[in-house]
Amino acid sequence: MMSRGTHARVGWGCHDFDATENLSPSRLPLTRPPPPFPPIEQNRVYLILEYAARGELYKELQKAKRFSEKRSATYIASLARALTYCHKKHVIHRDIKPENLLIGIKGELKIADFGWSVHAPNSRRQTLCGTLDYLPPEMVEGRDHDSAVDVWSLGVLAYEFLCGVPPFEAEGHSETYKRILRVDLHFPAHVSVDARDMISGLLVKDPKARLPLSKLLDHPWIKKNASPNGIPQAE
């Protein structure tokens, strides 16, 4: 076991493949029954994810202190595409943050930890969940929320990529809540005008007024800085 979370235990494993495993069960040798997949037990559900060879993005951010605009834009564009897909399937993640993003062998991002996610065909939810620094105003106020919470989280994430800390960080929970509700947003001098404009478009108190993910991908900051293949270029 690697770790224990709120809802599950996390472990890793490997499996040796051979040529027969590319065949359908009906074409496997009769002497070898098809392997049980996915593993099922009466009281447990197993989620099997792709191996993310480079681990958590959070550790990369801690090491680098902050990311360049090109690396940040590449990650944000990749996440916007992934979240667009999730939202089309009526899935709201509700806990996007560096600790829940993994890096593949080529440097591509993978969304992980869907423990707070919800399938919401009617789009409106009420549960307060997620991580303090990433909570949107509607959750703080106890109002209904929808997929726009992920859009807000993407704005917080972009800020943290570029600055090394979340935008509304404060001494205690109460002060953090107040800063979120005021959208008390301040940028260090090194953040470009285009990055400020995009983040400000995501971190809007009214969920309906936030920059849609489809338009985010056409934002000048993304167009100028993001790598088209979703893999940050060497710097």
C-alpha positions as CSV (number, residue, x, y, z in Angstrom):
1,M,0.0,0.0,0.0
2,M,1.4,3.4,-0.9
3,S,-1.0,5.7,1.0
4,R,-4.5,5.9,2.6
5,G,-7.0,8.6,1.6
6,T,-10.4,9.7,2.8
7,H,-12.2,7.2,0.7
8,A,-9.7,4.6,-0.3
9,R,-6.3,3.0,0.0
10,V,-3.8,3.5,-2.8
11,G,-1.3,0.9,-4.0
12,W,0.6,0.0,-7.1
13,G,1.3,-3.2,-9.0
14,C,2.5,-4.5,-12.3
15,H,1.4,-7.3,-14.7
16,D,3.5,-9.2,-17.2
17,F,1.8,-9.4,-20.6
18,D,2.3,-12.0,-23.2
19,A,1.0,-12.4,-26.7
20,T,-2.1,-14.3,-25.7
21,E,-3.4,-11.3,-23.7
22,N,-4.0,-9.4,-26.9
23,L,-6.6,-12.0,-27.9
24,S,-10.2,-11.9,-27.0
25,P,-11.3,-14.4,-24.3
26,S,-12.9,-16.6,-26.9
27,R,-9.5,-17.1,-28.7
28,L,-7.4,-17.8,-25.6
29,P,-6.0,-21.3,-25.3
30,L,-8.5,-23.6,-23.7
31,T,-6.0,-24.7,-21.1
32,R,-5.8,-21.1,-19.8
33,P,-9.0,-19.3,-18.6
34,P,-9.2,-15.6,-19.2
35,P,-7.9,-13.5,-16.2
36,P,-10.5,-11.8,-14.0
37,F,-10.6,-8.1,-14.9
38,P,-11.3,-5.8,-13.3
39,P,-10.8,-7.5,-9.9
40,I,-14.1,-7.7,-8.0
41,E,-14.9,-8.5,-4.4
42,Q,-18.2,-8.4,-2.7
43,N,-17.5,-5.4,-0.4
44,R,-14.8,-3.5,-2.5
45,V,-14.5,-1.7,-5.8
46,Y,-11.0,-1.4,-7.4
47,L,-10.2,1.5,-9.7
48,I,-7.2,0.7,-11.9
49,L,-5.4,3.7,-13.4
50,E,-2.5,4.1,-15.8
51,Y,0.9,4.3,-14.3
52,A,2.1,7.9,-13.9
53,A,5.8,7.4,-13.9
54,R,6.8,10.9,-12.7
55,G,4.4,11.0,-9.7
56,E,2.5,14.0,-8.3
57,L,2.5,17.4,-9.9
58,Y,2.5,18.8,-6.4
59,K,6.1,17.5,-5.8
60,E,7.3,19.0,-9.0
61,L,5.8,22.4,-8.0
62,Q,7.4,22.2,-4.6
63,K,10.8,21.5,-6.2
64,A,10.4,24.3,-8.8
65,K,8.8,26.8,-6.5
66,R,6.7,28.0,-9.4
67,F,6.3,27.1,-13.1
68,S,7.1,29.2,-16.2
69,E,4.2,30.6,-18.2
70,K,4.8,28.1,-21.0
71,R,4.7,25.1,-18.7
72,S,1.7,26.5,-16.8
73,A,-0.3,27.3,-20.0
74,T,0.4,23.8,-21.3
75,Y,-0.9,22.2,-18.1
76,I,-4.0,24.5,-18.0
77,A,-4.9,23.8,-21.6
78,S,-4.6,20.0,-21.0
79,L,-6.8,20.2,-18.0
80,A,-9.4,22.4,-19.8
81,R,-9.7,19.7,-22.4
82,A,-10.0,16.9,-19.8
83,L,-12.6,18.8,-17.8
84,T,-14.5,19.6,-20.9
85,Y,-14.8,15.9,-21.5
86,C,-15.8,15.2,-17.9
87,H,-18.5,17.9,-18.0
88,K,-19.9,16.5,-21.2
89,K,-20.3,13.2,-19.3
90,H,-22.0,15.2,-16.4
91,V,-19.0,14.5,-14.1
92,I,-17.8,17.3,-11.9
93,H,-14.4,16.7,-10.3
94,R,-14.7,19.2,-7.4
95,D,-11.2,18.8,-6.1
96,I,-8.8,19.9,-8.8
97,K,-5.4,20.8,-7.1
98,P,-1.7,19.9,-7.7
99,E,-1.9,16.9,-5.3
100,N,-4.6,15.3,-7.5
101,L,-2.7,15.7,-10.8
102,L,-0.2,13.1,-11.9
103,I,2.6,13.2,-14.5
104,G,3.1,10.6,-17.1
105,I,6.4,9.4,-18.5
106,K,6.4,12.0,-21.3
107,G,5.4,14.8,-19.0
108,E,1.6,14.7,-19.8
109,L,-0.9,15.4,-17.0
110,K,-3.4,12.9,-15.7
111,I,-6.3,13.8,-13.5
112,A,-6.5,11.5,-10.4
113,D,-8.5,11.2,-7.2
114,F,-12.1,11.4,-8.2
115,G,-13.1,10.8,-4.5
116,W,-15.1,14.1,-4.4
117,S,-16.4,13.8,-8.0
118,V,-20.1,13.4,-8.7
119,H,-22.1,12.4,-11.7
120,A,-24.7,15.1,-11.9
121,P,-27.0,15.0,-14.9
122,N,-29.2,17.7,-13.4
123,S,-26.0,19.8,-12.9
124,R,-26.9,21.3,-9.5
125,R,-25.3,20.0,-6.2
126,Q,-25.2,21.2,-2.6
127,T,-22.4,19.3,-0.9
128,L,-19.6,21.4,0.6
129,C,-16.4,19.5,-0.5
130,G,-13.0,19.9,-1.9
131,T,-9.9,21.7,-0.5
132,L,-10.1,25.1,1.4
133,D,-7.8,27.2,-0.9
134,Y,-9.7,26.0,-3.9
135,L,-13.3,26.4,-2.7
136,P,-15.4,28.7,-4.9
137,P,-17.6,31.4,-3.4
138,E,-20.9,29.5,-4.0
139,M,-19.6,26.6,-1.9
140,V,-18.4,28.9,0.9
141,E,-21.8,30.6,0.9
142,G,-23.6,27.2,1.0
143,R,-25.3,27.7,-2.4
144,D,-26.0,25.2,-5.1
145,H,-23.1,24.6,-7.4
146,D,-22.5,23.0,-10.8
147,S,-19.5,22.3,-13.1
148,A,-18.4,26.0,-12.8
149,V,-16.7,24.9,-9.6
150,D,-14.1,23.2,-11.7
151,V,-13.6,26.4,-13.7
152,W,-12.9,28.3,-10.5
153,S,-10.4,25.6,-9.4
154,L,-8.6,25.9,-12.7
155,G,-8.1,29.6,-12.1
156,V,-6.8,29.0,-8.6
157,L,-4.5,26.3,-10.1
158,A,-3.2,28.6,-12.8
159,Y,-2.3,31.2,-10.1
160,E,-0.6,28.7,-8.0
161,F,1.4,27.4,-10.9
162,L,2.7,30.9,-11.7
163,C,3.1,32.2,-8.1
164,G,3.8,29.1,-6.0
165,V,1.0,29.8,-3.6
166,P,-2.9,29.8,-3.9
167,P,-4.4,33.3,-4.5
168,F,-6.5,33.5,-1.4
169,E,-4.2,32.0,1.1
170,A,-4.5,33.6,4.6
171,E,-3.7,32.9,8.3
172,G,-6.8,30.9,9.1
173,H,-9.9,29.4,7.6
174,S,-12.1,32.4,8.4
175,E,-9.7,34.9,6.6
176,T,-9.4,32.5,3.6
177,Y,-13.2,32.4,3.3
178,K,-13.4,36.2,3.4
179,R,-10.8,36.6,0.7
180,I,-12.5,34.0,-1.5
181,L,-15.9,35.8,-1.1
182,R,-14.3,39.2,-1.9
183,V,-12.3,37.6,-4.8
184,D,-9.4,39.4,-3.2
185,L,-7.0,38.8,-6.1
186,H,-3.5,40.3,-6.3
187,F,-0.8,39.4,-8.8
188,P,3.0,39.6,-8.3
189,A,4.9,41.8,-10.8
190,H,6.3,38.8,-12.8
191,V,2.9,37.5,-13.9
192,S,2.2,38.7,-17.5
193,V,-0.8,40.8,-18.5
194,D,-2.3,38.0,-20.6
195,A,-2.0,35.5,-17.6
196,R,-3.7,38.0,-15.3
197,D,-6.5,38.5,-17.8
198,M,-7.2,34.8,-18.1
199,I,-7.0,34.0,-14.4
200,S,-9.3,37.0,-13.6
201,G,-11.7,35.6,-16.1
202,L,-11.8,32.3,-14.3
203,L,-12.0,33.7,-10.8
204,V,-15.3,35.5,-11.0
205,K,-17.8,35.3,-8.1
206,D,-20.8,34.7,-10.4
207,P,-20.4,31.1,-11.7
208,K,-22.3,32.0,-14.9
209,A,-19.9,34.8,-15.7
210,R,-16.7,32.7,-15.5
211,L,-14.7,32.2,-18.7
212,P,-16.1,29.0,-20.3
213,L,-13.5,26.2,-20.9
214,S,-14.1,26.3,-24.6
215,K,-13.2,30.0,-24.7
216,L,-10.2,29.5,-22.4
217,L,-8.5,27.4,-25.0
218,D,-8.7,30.3,-27.4
219,H,-7.4,32.8,-24.9
220,P,-4.2,34.7,-26.1
221,W,-2.2,33.4,-23.1
222,I,-3.0,29.8,-24.0
223,K,-2.4,30.3,-27.7
224,K,0.9,32.0,-27.1
225,N,2.3,29.7,-24.5
226,A,0.7,26.2,-24.5
227,S,2.4,23.3,-26.2
228,P,-0.1,21.8,-28.7
229,N,0.7,18.2,-27.7
230,G,0.1,18.8,-24.0
231,I,3.7,18.1,-23.1
232,P,5.8,21.0,-21.7
233,Q,8.8,21.9,-23.8
234,A,12.2,21.7,-22.2
235,E,13.3,25.1,-20.9
